[in-house]
């Protein structure tokens, strides 16, 4: 862990005692208002309040990409470190929570892509191909009927990109429209990714004992 990262974590996790003892003037602030104040003052202690609001959500997203709890914790801290640096790029065009969701997702995808041993494979098929026919839709009921232990194993074996979109859709309840915003792709592309992800998960699930 670098010195900068250690210092940053100390500041956001251990704010000044006097700052805690006084009545919190920012408790009623919306996320967007809090972000505006943090950007204006570049205040890491104030950023700690944003960290407290979203640390659990970010960790849960990172855990979907990680191979262990320790790796998920490291990823979470890296996300917040980059968030502090990039926070001024938030323009308020969407809810901050949605923007942070997308920020975390993109960070984790880039992290996996940088790891050569776990690089996301692009197995997409060119839609223009006249030989390609869309497979039958895998019904959601097929996923709900899977045994928990086998499903967990199967989720670890599919590409990280597939795992993430399935978690977003079925664990976090993200709608198609929300996935369009989060992934920054078209609606048809979202539906195609979901279909492929379910197919791959089902294929791997069937091979497990």
Buried (B, 14 or more C-beta within 10 A) or exposed (E): EEEEBEEBBEBBEEBEEEEEEEEEEEEEBEBEEBBBBBBEEEBBBBBBBBBEBBBEBBBBBBBBBBEEEEBBBBBBBBBBBEBBEEBEEBEEEBEBEBBBBBBBBBBBBEBBEEEEEBEBEEEEEEEEEEEEEEEEEBEEEEBEEBEEEBBEBBBEBBBBBBBBBBBBBBEBEBEEEBBBBBBEEEEEBBBBBBBBBBBBBBEBBEEEE
